[in-house]
Amino acid sequence: MSAANKIDLSDHLRTVAGVAVGAAFTFGLMTGELGYFGRLWADFSDDILYLTGQHVVLVLISASLAVLVGVPMGIWLSRPRMERYAEGALQVFNIGTTIPTLAILALSITLLGIGFVPAVFGLWVATLLPIVRNVYQGLREVPGYLKEAATGMGMTPLHILRTVEIPNALFVIFAGIRTAVAINVGTVPLAFLIGGGGLGELIFSGISLDDMNMLLAGAIPVALLSMLADFLLAQAQYWLIPRGVNPLRK
């Protein structure tokens, strides 16, 4: 087995092992077989289930909007006519990442008030950069000879984008989406501070009340959700990207 295949297998096994541990922990939690954590579930199960639902909705909506906006924006910036402006635009996005997420959420209050909508907007802004950057970088790194060959075959720029560039950039694009979702899941607890709901209610209430049990009742599900989201996206990245352009399947 080659070194590359060993690394790929190791990464895959680590992902599966992490999810297996999370699943075993969740099962033990819900069946009361984990002692302290079983009692934690008994005390907060209703809140955990309800707030986890809010958390997942916030992640799905804000991350989906980031993909719907970020992918076309990355494609647009990667076009030859945008070459002189692309780096400047990406620098603007980079500046945006230096602003703390809590500050972005606070600024969204001034535009949209308090509640679910400003929370989604703030999370969307915080999630956008990795997607735009990876789409742009992935398309720019497609070998020039492939595009030249496609042009020589009489393909239009749009046809080249659809059949040559995007398929060859899919792995990098998926990596950006995985990074963005990981950031999103870990940032959603802050949405509670502007009335957006989610598991942050347990986390920040636990901090305010100096109640470690309440804090853990919010923090543990966030960690499990992050592991689950990364596992699902890793599987999608592995199975949906064709073997010829997927380094994990060579």
N, C-alpha and C positions, 0 to 999 in steps of 0.2 A: 504493500500500500504506500502511495506517495506521501510526502510530507504535507502537501496541500490537502489531500483527502483526509489525512489524520486530523488536521486542524478543523476541517469542515465537520467531520464526524464528532470531534470533541465539542465544538460549538453547539451542534444539534443535541448531543446528549446532555449538555449543561442546561439547555432550554427545557428539554423534556423533564429532566430531574427537578428543575425549579418548579415547574407546574405540578409535578407529582407531589412534591413536598407541600405546595400550596393547597392542592386538592385534599391531601391527607389531613392537613391542618384544619381545613374548612369542615371536613367530615367529622373530625374529632370534636370540633367546636360545636357543631349542631347536634351531635349525639351526646354531648356532655362527658366525653371520655378524656378530656384534657385538664381536668381539675380546675385550676383557677380560670382558665380560658372558657371552660364549659360554664362556669358560674357567670362569667362576663357575658356570654351569649344569652344566658337565661335572664339576666338583668336588662339587657339592652337590645334584644333581638328585634323587637318591633321597630325601634328607632333605626337600627342598622339596616333593616330591609327597606324601610321607607326612604331613608336618606341615600342609600345605595342606588335606588331607582332614580332619584333626582340627579345623583352624581353621574350615572351612566347617560342620562338624557343630555346633560350639559356637555359631556365628552363627545357624544355622537353628533350633536348639532354643531358645536363649534369646530370640531375636527373636520366634519364633512364640508362645512363652509370654507375652511382653510384649504382643503383639497380642491374644491370647485373653483376657488379664486387663484390659489397658488400655482396649480399646474398650468393653466393658460398664461398666467403672468410669466412664469419661467420660460415657457415656449416662446412667448413674444420677445422677451429679452435676449433669447439665444439666436434670434434671426440676424443675418448679416447686416441689415440696414440699421439695427439697434446696437451694433458693436461699440460705437463711440459713447453710447449712453448707459450701457449695461452695468459697467463697473460702478459708475456713480449711483445708479439706482440701487445696486446691491449694498453699497456703503450706507445709503439711507436706511435700508433694512437692518444693517448691522448696528447702526446707531440706535435703532429702535430696541434691539436686544440688550443694550446697556442700561435701558430704563427698567428699574425693578417692576416685576409683574404687578405688584400691589399698587404701584404708582399708575400703571396703565389702567387698572381697574378703577382707581380713584378718579382718573381723568374721564373715564367713560361715564361716571356719574354725572359730570357736568354737562355731558351731551344728551344722555338718555335717562337720567334719573336713577332711582334705586330699584333693583329687582332682577328678574330673570334676563331680560333683554340686554342691559348693560353688562351683565356677567358674561353672556355669550359673546358680546362684542369684544370685551377685554381679552377673553380666552382666545378668540379668533386672531386678534392681533399678535398675541404672544406665540401662537402656533404657526403663523404664516411663514416666517423666515426659513426654517429648515426645508420646507417644501419648495419654495421659490429657488433657493440656492441649489438644491440638489437637482431639480429639473433643469435649471440653466447649465450647471456643471456637467450633468450627464449628457445632455445634447451637444455641448461644445466638445466633449471628449470622443464623440463618435469619429472613427478614423476618416480622414478626408478622402482616401481612395475609394471608400464605399459610396460616398456621395458623388464623387466624380464618375464612378462606374454607372450609377443610377442615372446621372445626367446624360451620359453617353448613350444610354438605352432609351432616351427620349422622355424620361419621367419629368413631371412638373414638380416645382418646389413643394407643393402640398402633398403630392404623392410620395416624394422622397421622405418628407417628414413622417408620414403615416406608416410607410412600409419599411423604412431603413433606420431613420434616426430614433424614433420612439421605441421600437423593439430593442435596439441596442442600448438604450439608456434606461430601460425599465428597472434594472437591478439597482442602479443609483437612485432612481426616483423612489422606489420602494423603501430604500434605506432612509431617505429624507422623511417619508411619511411615518416610518417607525419611530424616528427621533422625535418628530412633531407630536405624535400621540403620547409618547412617554412623557414629554414636557407637559402636555395637556392634562393627563391623568393626575400628575403630581401637583399641578397648579390649581385644579378645580376647587380644592378645599378653601382657597382664598376667596372664592365667589361668595361664600357665606357672609363675609364682611360687608358686602354691598347688597345683601338681600337676595342672593342667587340660589341659596339652598345648598344641598349636598352634604357630604360627610364632614365638611369643615365645621358644621354646627356642633358635632360631638367633640371635635378636636379643640376648637377655640373655647367652647363652653367648659371643657375639662381644664383647660389652662386657666381660665378666669376663676373657676371655682376650686382650683387646686385639687381636682379630682382625677387621679391617675387612671382609674378604671374607665371613666368616660372618655378620656383622651385616647386610651388604647382601643376602645370600642370604635373610634373613628379612624385611627391611624392604621390598624391592622387591615381592615377592608380596603383602604386605599392602596396599601402595598400589594395585597392579593389581586386587586383590579389591574394594577400596573403590570404584574407578572402575566396575568391572563391576556391582557391586550397585546403585550409584546410577543407572547407565544402564538396567538392567532395570526398576527401580522407576519411573524417569522415563517409560519406554515404557508401562508398565502404567497409570500415572497419565494419560498422554495418550490411550491407546486405550480403556481400560475405563470412564472417566467420560464420560457422555453429553455431546454437544456443547452442549446448552442450559445445562448447569451447569458446563462446563469452560472457563475463560477462555483456555486455550491453544488451543482449537479454534474460537474465534469468528471 
